[in-house]
């Protein structure tokens, strides 16, 4: 069976890819980072409480402390979108859309830049979102495939096919 996908690497797709990386291969470091970030926000709140015991005066120190806390919270809320934006800026021209074909022994990905052939054993993990399948190669590299453009079968059939070819489970990451 041969499956095909046409995928556009737009902001939405890259955000899904960043989320899949964060929730799979980067899971442990992401939790640690979030823990220390929230600890800093809590310390910011604790350090400014004594200043609120009566006459509150907004000082430069309090303003800078809360600005830092707000920036940390904003980064946590929009982390995947920020990572997607940075990834989009670093992409080579001509790689913003890909046509992929999956065969029994390998799969290919064709962009305006060229044709690449990949072996299934190079994939470290597979994630799935509502719209995409995401192949994760390491903590910084991934590929994704838009389910809405699948040809040659259904998403369920492709999931079974890719699990068989890689020996890896497909992890749903939402």
Order of alpha helices (4+ residues) and beta strands (2+ residues): beta-alpha-alpha-alpha-alpha-beta-beta-beta-beta-beta-beta-alpha-beta
